[in-house]
Structure formats: C-alpha cells, structure tokens
Amino acid sequence: MATLPLAMDIVETVERAAKDGGFLHVDAAVDALVEAHPEAGVTHAEVAEVLREEGAATGAIPPKPRPLP
C-alpha cells in the first residue's frame, strides 16, 4: 500500500494539468513525485512512464507529431 499515495498524486497531477488546459511537464513532475514519496520505492523511469501514459490519455501531454510522408 506504500504506492497508493503516489498513485493518487499522479492522478491529481495529470488531472490538474488537463483541467488547467496546460501541458504536463513530465520531468519536473517526476522529480517532485519521487521526492515526495520515497516510501513507494519507485524509479524516476517508472513514474515517468505512468505520467506519460496518463498524460497522453487525458490530453495533458500533446501527441507526438507524425512524420511527413
């Protein structure tokens, strides 16, 4: 259960970015979340992956541009 507070903060971080109409700054958010939740024992890469997935799903992270044909 040590990861539940981190998971809740991830959800809140992504929702806040999506609601504000801005974009999620993943690197800054990852640093803040990992620092705030050392008890979770997760890596920066793990948190970044979740933030990117959730951010893309909510529009808080802009889609990657497609290469031109």
C-alpha positions as CSV (number, residue, x, y, z in Angstrom):
1,M,0.0,0.0,0.0
2,A,3.0,2.3,0.0
3,T,2.3,3.2,-3.6
4,L,-1.3,4.3,-3.1
5,P,-0.4,7.9,-2.1
6,L,1.9,8.2,-5.0
7,A,-0.7,6.8,-7.4
8,M,-3.2,9.4,-6.0
9,D,-0.8,12.2,-6.5
10,I,-0.1,11.1,-10.1
11,V,-3.8,11.2,-10.9
12,E,-4.1,14.6,-9.3
13,T,-1.1,15.9,-11.1
14,V,-2.4,14.8,-14.5
15,E,-5.9,15.9,-13.9
16,R,-4.7,19.3,-12.7
17,A,-2.6,19.8,-15.9
18,A,-5.5,18.7,-18.1
19,K,-8.1,20.8,-16.3
20,D,-5.9,23.9,-16.5
21,G,-5.6,23.5,-20.2
22,G,-1.8,23.5,-20.0
23,F,0.6,20.7,-20.6
24,L,2.3,18.4,-18.1
25,H,6.0,19.0,-17.6
26,V,6.9,15.3,-17.1
27,D,10.5,15.8,-15.9
28,A,9.6,18.3,-13.2
29,A,6.5,16.3,-12.1
30,V,8.6,13.1,-11.8
31,D,11.2,14.8,-9.7
32,A,8.6,16.2,-7.3
33,L,6.6,13.0,-7.1
34,V,9.6,10.7,-6.4
35,E,10.9,13.1,-3.8
36,A,7.5,13.4,-2.1
37,H,7.1,9.6,-2.0
38,P,10.3,7.8,-1.1
39,E,8.3,5.1,0.6
40,A,7.0,3.9,-2.7
41,G,10.4,2.7,-3.8
42,V,9.9,3.5,-7.5
43,T,12.3,4.8,-10.0
44,H,12.1,8.0,-11.9
45,A,11.7,6.0,-15.1
46,E,8.7,4.1,-13.7
47,V,6.9,7.3,-12.6
48,A,7.7,9.0,-15.9
49,E,6.2,6.1,-17.9
50,V,3.0,6.3,-15.9
51,L,2.8,10.1,-16.2
52,R,3.3,9.9,-20.0
53,E,0.6,7.2,-20.4
54,E,-1.9,9.0,-18.2
55,G,-1.0,12.4,-19.6
56,A,-1.4,11.3,-23.2
57,A,-4.8,9.7,-22.3
58,T,-6.1,12.9,-20.9
59,G,-4.6,15.4,-23.3
60,A,-2.2,16.8,-20.7
61,I,0.7,15.7,-22.9
62,P,0.5,16.8,-26.6
63,P,0.6,13.9,-29.1
64,K,3.9,13.3,-30.8
65,P,4.0,14.8,-34.3
66,R,3.7,12.2,-37.1
67,P,6.5,12.1,-39.7
68,L,5.6,13.6,-43.0
69,P,5.2,11.1,-45.8
